[in-house]
């Protein structure tokens, strides 16, 4: 029988440790590499895949919308569109209780019922607890991942 809370917490802690380790290993591997460099890895002759250092493609982004709008108004006015919108500050304020003075719901607003959610909070020394459990073989990564052995 599985212990789902233990498995969820173990996976959460492992995920954090794996991400930190992966980030460190990627930085180590990438140091000194140039675009086109590539390495593969295998276990017992079976390929696990490849790692390559690739040149990202340059692209443009709109960094100054005001300047672009001014240019478009002068040079290509048909692409300039103006749409009415509600002031975000008003929407935020009214959303707390969107009713008129007469008690009527303001059209366009609807009540959204919150859904329960699962929140995982690891203990301050959760990583240490997990490390000690793994070292003492009280828990195995294979069992947590439900990997067939």
Secondary structure, DSSP 8 states (H G I E B T S, - for coil): ---HHHHHHHHHHHHHHHHHHHHHHHHHHHTT--TT-EEEEEETTEEEEEEE----------S-HHHHHHHHHHH-GGG--------HHHHHHHTTS-B-TTS-B-TT---------------TTHHHHHHHHHHTTSS-HHHHHT---
